Amino acid sequence: MSEGRQQRSATRIQLCGRFVARVAGRRIEQELPGRQGRLLFAYVAVNRDRVASRDELIEALWPQGLPAAPDLALSALLSKLRRLLPDGALAGRSAIRLELGRDARVDVEAARDGIHRAEALIAARDWYAATGPTLVAHNISQRRLLPGEEGAWIDELRRELEEIQVRALECTARRSLGIGGGEVALAERTGRRLIELSPYRESGYAVLMETFERQGNIAEGLRVYEGLRGLLREELGAAPSRTVQRVHERLLTHESTS
């Protein structure tokens, strides 16, 4: 591997949990110019697939109120950041883009990619191959993005990561049910966690119902269905989806033949 390629592959940005910025093999997070410098770097890192205008960056950095001279303040931050990064990494003047290279890893991107690959593998019933990308998506999404920071763009990303976490749990449950055997116990725990995180989402209930079906505990599976049906009727004026109703029908068939 060439020296240049080694440097590009050594670029790793972690924004969920502990903030880590390793660019071309060098840790720079402690050298970033204060809180605004960290936010600026985080913003251009998660948006590195496009350019960002100066007005957009100012709004992202000072959501609660602008400094006396916001454009000058932004220019100072950009200059300091450019000095920390490899030549040409922070491109543009009126429109800014962070060029990290294709081999760079940003954890938010890795979570997105992981959940898409996991869901595709689950759809193909490739249970074992889905394990790795599911874990990547889950491990990243369960950590809080930029702890202690607030802003509309941060809130939006946090909501996206919360959704990824739920989808990763759904993949874990489906994978566990697909493998069967001792993995069914994991599906039960995951189903309960899904209900805890998203009580109006039906996937957790469906997982629990299928888990109890596998275990031969039909009565408990039916109780889960009735709990969901009552919640949806009272809170949303809705009924369970056809997918959940099909599981319920299987449970009723098991009960009638037992």
N, C-alpha and C positions, 0 to 999 in steps of 0.2 A: 504494500500500500504506500502511495506517495506521501510526502510530508504534508502537502496541501490537503489531500483527502483525509489524512489522519486528523488534521486540525478541524476540518468541517465536521467530521464524525464525532469530535469531542465537544460539540456545542449542545448543551443540555439546559433547558429552561424549565424550572419547576415553580409554578405559581400557586398550586394547591398545597396547603400545609406550609411547611417551611419554605421560604423564598430562597431559591438557588438560581444563580445565573452563571453558568460556565460557558464562555464563548471562546472558541478556538483553543480549548484546553486551559483557559485561565478563568478563575473565579473572580467575578467583578461586583457581586452584590454589595460588598462592604464599601466599594469605591463609588457607587452611584450617588449622585448629588441629593441626598436627603430623601424625604418622603415623596416629594414631587418627582424626583429623579427615578425612584423605583416605580412609581405609577406610570410615568412616561414609558419606561422600558417595558413594563408589563403590557401596556396598551398596544404599543407597536409590535410586540412579540405575538400577541394573540390575534392581531390583524395583519400579520406579515404577508398575507396573500393579496393585499391590496394597498393602495396609497391612502393616507389620511390627511385631510386638509389641516392647516394650522388652526382654524376655528374649531374644528372637531377635537383637536388635541387640547386646546384651551378649555373647552367645555368638559372634557374628560378629567382634566387635572384639577380644575377649580369649580366643582359643581355647586358649592355652597356660597360662592362669591368670588369675584375676580380681584386679583391684585391691582395696584394702581396703574401699572403698565403691563398688561398681560402679554402682549406680543414680545416685548423686550424680555420679560421673564421666561417665556417659552424659548426664545432665541438663546438665552444663557444656558438653559437646561440642555437644549439640543447640542450646543457647542461642547459642553462638558461630556455629554454622552458620546459624541463623535470621537473625542480624544480617548475614550475608554475602549472603543470598538475597533476592529480591523478596518483598514482603509476601504472606503466605499460601502461599508455595511449599513450605514444610515444614509440612504440616498434621498435626494431632493431637497428643495428649499421651501417652496410654497406648498408642495404636497410631499409628504414624508412616507418612506417605506423602509422597513427593516429587511435587509438581505442577509439571511443566515445560511443559505445553501440547502439543497434538498435533503441532505443527511442530518440536518439539525433536528433535535427532538424538543418539542414544546409539549408539556404534559397535557394541556387541554386538547390539543390536536390528537395526541395519542389516545385519549379517552374516546374522542369521537370516532376515530378510526377503529379502535378496539370494539366498540359496541356494534358498528356496522358489520365488521367481519364476524363477530360472534353470532349476530342474528342471522346472517347468511348461512353460517355453518349449522346452526340449530334448524333452520328451515330445510337444509339438506340432510338432516338427521345424522350429522357427523359429530356425535356427542363428544368424543375425546378431543378432536381438533378444536372444538369450541372452548375448551378449558382455558387456554392461554389468553386469548383476546378478551374473554369474559373477565378474568382476573385483572387484566390491565385496566379495563374500563371501570371495574368496581373499585379497585384500590385507589385510583386517582380521584374518582368522583365522590368518594366518601370523605375526602379531606376538604376542608373549607378553603375556598379560593380567597387569596389575599386577606388573611385574617386581620381584623381591625380596621379595614378600609371600607368606605362606603361610596356609592355613586350609582347612577342609573345603569351604566354599562357593566359594572360589577354585579349588580343585582340580576341583570339579564343573563350573564354568564353563570351565576350561581343557580338560577332556575334551570338553565340547560343542563348543568351538571347533576342537579337533583333528579331530573328526568333520566339522564344516563344511568344514574345509580339504580333507579327503579327498573329500568330495562335490563341492566346487568343482573339484577336479582331474578328477573323473569327468566333470563337465559340460564342462570344457575339452576333454577327450579326445573326448567324443561330438560336441561341436560341430565339432572339427577333422576328424573322420572324416566328419561330415555334409557339410561344405563340400568336402572333398577337395582335390585338387591339391597346392599347396605346403603346405597345412595338415597334411598327413599326417605330415610330419616332426615337427611339434609334438605330434601324437598319440603318436608313438613316445617322445619325451622325457617326455611326461606319464605314459604307461604305466609307464615305468621309475621315475619318481618315486613313483607310486602303490605299486608293489611295495616300494620302499625304505621308505615310511612305514607300510605295512600289508601285510606279506608274506603273511598268511593270508587277505587279502581278494582275491576272484577278479577284481575289476574291472580291475586293472592288467594281469593276464595276458591277459584277454579283449581289452583294447585293443591290446596288443602283437601278439597273434595276428591280429587284424583288420588291423592296420597292415602286418604282413608279408604278409598275403593281398593287400592292395591293391598292395604293391610287387612282388608276384610271387615273394617269397622264401618259398616254401612250407616248405622244410626248416627254416628258422629258426622259423617259426610252430609247426611240430610239436615242435621242441625246447622251446619255451616251454611247450607243453601238457604234455610229459613231465616238465618240471621242476616244474610245479604239481602234477601227479598224484602224483609221488613225495613231494613235501613234505606234501601232505594225507594220504597213506596212512601215512607214517612218523610224523608229528607228531600227527595228529588221528584216524587210523583212518577217514578219510572219502574220498569220491571227488569229483571236480569236479562242479559243478552242471550241470543239463541245458542251461542257456544256454551255458556254455563247451563242453560236449560237442557242441552243434550247430555251433559255430565249428570245432571239431576235425573234425567230419564233413565240413564244406565243404573244409577243407584236404586231407583224405584224397582227396576227389573231385578236387580240382585236381591232386594228385600223380598219381593214377591216369590222368589224361587228358593229362599233360604228356609 
